[in-house]
Amino acid sequence: MTPGQRLRQLANVLNATTPLGLLLAGCARTPVRRGPRGLLIATGYRWRLPFAGAFTVGNVVLFRAGPEEALANTVLLGHEERHCTQYAWCLGLPFLPLYFLAAGWSLARTGNPGSRNFFERRAGLRAGGYPEPGARVQAATAGRTGPAAPERNEA
C-alpha cells in the first residue's frame, strides 16, 4: 500500500466508519476478506437497501456479487475506493448526511441521485453506473424497476 492508502485506512478506523462497515457486514452475514489497497471486501450482501450493486462504509466495500465477480470488476472497485477516500476527507460519519444531501440535490435537478451528486462525480459517474447530466435515457428502459431494470452499479 502507498502511504496515502495507509493514511486513509487509519483515518477510517479512527473515525469509526470502517468499524461501522464491519458491523454492517456482520449483521448482514456477508463474508469479509482483505482486498487491494487496504480495502475490505464484503460479498453476497442481500439486504434490500440500498438499491445498489455495491456501496461503501469506511474502507469496507459491500457487494451484492460474489468474491470473484466483485474483485474482477476493477472499474467499480476503483469507484468505491474513491468513496473510501471521501469518508476520510469528511472525517467519517459526516460523509453520510453530506452524501444524502448531494444525492437529494442531484435527484431534484436530474431525476437520479448520481448525475449532479458531488461525491459521485468525484468518484466517476460512469464507473458507478450513473448517466452523465443531460444524457438521454432510452424510452424502453425509462422508469423500469425490478429484475428487468437496467442495473446501476452502486449507491
Backbone hydrogen bonds, N-H to C=O, Kabsch-Sander energy under -0.5 kcal/mol:
donor,donor_aa,acceptor,acceptor_aa,energy
6,R,2,T,-2.2
7,L,3,P,-2.4
8,R,4,G,-2.4
9,Q,5,Q,-2.4
10,L,6,R,-2.6
11,A,7,L,-3.0
12,N,8,R,-2.5
13,V,9,Q,-1.2
14,L,10,L,-2.8
15,N,11,A,-2.5
16,A,13,V,-1.2
17,T,12,N,-0.6
18,T,12,N,-2.7
20,L,16,A,-1.6
21,G,17,T,-2.6
22,L,18,T,-2.5
23,L,19,P,-2.3
24,L,20,L,-2.5
25,A,21,G,-2.6
26,G,22,L,-2.4
27,C,23,L,-2.7
28,A,24,L,-2.3
29,R,26,G,-1.0
30,T,25,A,-2.6
33,R,41,I,-2.3
35,G,39,L,-3.2
38,G,35,G,-0.7
39,L,36,P,-2.0
40,L,59,N,-2.7
41,I,33,R,-3.1
42,A,40,L,-0.6
42,A,61,V,-2.9
43,T,31,P,-1.8
44,G,65,A,-2.0
45,Y,63,F,-2.7
52,A,50,P,-1.7
53,G,152,R,-0.8
53,G,153,N,-0.5
54,A,153,N,-1.0
55,F,62,L,-1.9
57,V,60,V,-2.6
60,V,57,V,-1.9
61,V,40,L,-3.1
61,V,59,N,-0.6
62,L,55,F,-3.1
62,L,60,V,-0.6
63,F,42,A,-3.2
63,F,61,V,-0.5
64,R,53,G,-2.4
65,A,53,G,-0.5
70,A,66,G,-2.5
71,L,67,P,-2.4
72,A,68,E,-1.6
73,N,69,E,-1.1
73,N,70,A,-0.6
74,T,72,A,-1.8
77,L,73,N,-2.4
78,G,74,T,-2.2
79,H,75,V,-1.9
80,E,76,L,-2.7
81,E,77,L,-2.2
82,R,78,G,-1.8
83,H,79,H,-1.3
84,C,80,E,-1.8
85,T,81,E,-1.8
86,Q,82,R,-1.8
87,Y,83,H,-2.2
88,A,84,C,-1.7
89,W,85,T,-2.5
90,C,86,Q,-2.1
91,L,88,A,-1.5
92,G,87,Y,-3.1
93,L,15,N,-0.6
93,L,91,L,-0.6
95,F,92,G,-2.4
96,L,93,L,-1.3
98,L,94,P,-1.8
99,Y,95,F,-3.2
100,F,96,L,-2.5
101,L,97,P,-2.3
102,A,98,L,-2.3
103,A,99,Y,-2.5
104,G,100,F,-2.3
105,W,101,L,-2.3
106,S,102,A,-2.3
107,L,103,A,-2.7
108,A,104,G,-2.5
109,R,105,W,-1.9
110,T,106,S,-3.2
111,G,106,S,-0.7
111,G,107,L,-1.6
112,N,106,S,-0.6
117,N,114,G,-1.4
118,F,116,R,-0.6
121,R,117,N,-2.8
122,R,118,F,-2.1
123,A,119,F,-1.5
124,G,120,E,-1.4
128,G,124,G,-1.6
129,G,125,L,-0.5
129,G,126,R,-1.3
130,Y,125,L,-2.7
135,A,132,E,-2.3
141,T,138,Q,-1.4
142,A,138,Q,-1.4
144,R,141,T,-1.6
149,A,146,G,-1.6
154,E,128,G,-1.5
155,A,54,A,-1.7
